[in-house]
Amino acid sequence: MSDRDSIGAEIIHLEKRALEQWNNGDPDGFIALSSDGVVYEDPALEHPLVGKEALEAYYDPIRGKVEITDYKMIDPVVRVSSITAVLIYGYEARRDGSLFRMRCTEVYRATLTGRWEIIRTRWSCFRSVY
């Protein structure tokens, strides 16, 4: 396995672990992964959130309210360069009998200590072409 492959596997592992927490109502996995200056976009927001404090304030009202038992991370792809990694994947979840589909793009950056942190998140609506 190349260094890029192992970094890609690590990024996917970090994201899956944070998704598991999120699906149980705990946003702390994503908060812990996010840099202090993270930029976060979501279709529910009119403007991007800038900074970890803004992200925490956005997540706090829904803490403990998300419960998703059936979800998929679809076709994750990671592209790695010297200190950044871009993760793109589809997200499909069932909740209260409804199916939600989204796409996610995360830009990770390696810190000086070698830890990966999210500097940019973008969620977008998934549109089927069928």
C-alpha positions as CSV (number, residue, x, y, z in Angstrom):
1,M,0.0,0.0,0.0
2,S,1.4,3.4,-1.0
3,D,1.6,6.4,1.4
4,R,-1.2,8.0,-0.5
5,D,-3.4,4.9,-0.2
6,S,-2.7,4.6,3.5
7,I,-3.6,8.3,4.0
8,G,-6.8,7.8,2.0
9,A,-7.7,4.9,4.1
10,E,-7.0,6.9,7.3
11,I,-9.2,9.8,6.0
12,I,-12.1,7.5,5.2
13,H,-11.7,5.8,8.7
14,L,-11.8,9.3,10.4
15,E,-14.9,10.3,8.4
16,K,-16.7,7.0,9.1
17,R,-16.0,7.2,12.8
18,A,-17.4,10.8,12.9
19,L,-20.4,9.7,10.9
20,E,-21.1,6.9,13.3
21,Q,-21.2,9.5,16.2
22,W,-23.3,11.9,14.1
23,N,-25.8,9.1,13.3
24,N,-26.2,8.6,17.1
25,G,-26.9,12.3,17.8
26,D,-23.3,13.3,18.7
27,P,-21.6,15.9,16.5
28,D,-18.5,15.9,18.5
29,G,-16.6,13.6,16.1
30,F,-16.9,16.2,13.4
31,I,-16.2,19.1,15.8
32,A,-13.0,17.4,17.0
33,L,-11.9,16.8,13.4
34,S,-12.6,20.4,12.3
35,S,-9.9,23.1,12.3
36,D,-10.5,26.4,14.2
37,G,-11.0,28.1,10.9
38,V,-13.2,25.5,9.2
39,V,-15.6,26.7,6.5
40,Y,-18.9,24.7,6.4
41,E,-21.6,24.7,3.8
42,D,-24.9,23.0,3.9
43,P,-28.0,23.3,1.7
44,A,-30.0,24.3,4.8
45,L,-27.8,27.4,5.3
46,E,-28.1,30.6,3.4
47,H,-24.4,31.5,4.0
48,P,-21.3,29.4,4.9
49,L,-20.4,29.0,8.5
50,V,-16.8,30.2,9.3
51,G,-15.0,28.8,12.3
52,K,-15.3,26.0,14.7
53,E,-17.4,28.1,17.2
54,A,-20.0,28.8,14.5
55,L,-20.1,25.1,13.6
56,E,-20.6,24.1,17.3
57,A,-23.4,26.7,17.6
58,Y,-25.1,25.2,14.5
59,Y,-24.8,21.6,15.8
60,D,-25.8,22.3,19.4
61,P,-29.6,22.5,18.9
62,I,-29.7,19.2,17.1
63,R,-27.4,17.4,19.6
64,G,-29.1,14.1,20.7
65,K,-31.9,14.5,18.1
66,V,-30.3,12.6,15.2
67,E,-30.9,8.9,15.2
68,I,-30.0,7.1,12.0
69,T,-29.6,3.3,12.1
70,D,-29.3,2.7,8.4
71,Y,-26.8,4.6,6.3
72,K,-24.2,4.2,3.6
73,M,-21.1,6.0,2.7
74,I,-21.2,5.6,-1.1
75,D,-18.1,5.4,-3.3
76,P,-15.6,7.4,-1.2
77,V,-12.7,8.8,-3.1
78,V,-9.7,10.5,-1.6
79,R,-7.1,12.5,-3.5
80,V,-3.9,13.4,-1.6
81,S,-1.3,16.0,-2.2
82,S,1.5,17.1,0.1
83,I,-0.5,18.4,3.1
84,T,-4.1,18.2,1.9
85,A,-6.5,15.4,1.2
86,V,-9.9,15.8,-0.5
87,L,-12.6,13.3,0.3
88,I,-15.7,13.1,-1.8
89,Y,-18.6,10.6,-1.1
90,G,-22.3,10.1,-1.4
91,Y,-24.3,9.7,1.8
92,E,-27.6,7.9,2.0
93,A,-29.6,7.6,5.2
94,R,-33.0,6.3,6.2
95,R,-34.8,8.1,9.0
96,D,-38.4,8.0,10.0
97,G,-39.2,6.1,6.8
98,S,-37.7,8.7,4.6
99,L,-34.6,8.3,2.4
100,F,-32.1,11.2,2.4
101,R,-29.3,11.5,-0.2
102,M,-26.5,14.0,0.0
103,R,-23.0,14.4,-1.4
104,C,-20.1,15.5,0.8
105,T,-16.8,17.0,0.0
106,E,-14.3,17.4,2.9
107,V,-10.9,19.0,2.6
108,Y,-8.5,17.8,5.2
109,R,-5.1,19.3,6.1
110,A,-2.3,17.7,7.9
111,T,-1.2,19.6,11.0
112,L,2.4,20.0,12.1
113,T,1.8,17.1,14.5
114,G,0.7,14.9,11.7
115,R,-3.0,14.9,12.7
116,W,-5.6,15.4,9.9
117,E,-8.2,18.1,10.4
118,I,-11.1,19.3,8.3
119,I,-10.7,22.8,6.8
120,R,-13.6,22.8,4.5
121,T,-16.9,20.9,4.4
122,R,-19.6,21.1,1.7
123,W,-22.8,19.1,1.7
124,S,-24.9,19.3,-1.4
125,C,-28.2,17.8,-2.5
126,F,-28.0,14.6,-4.5
127,R,-30.0,14.5,-7.7
128,S,-30.7,11.3,-9.4
129,V,-30.4,11.2,-13.2
130,Y,-32.9,8.4,-13.5
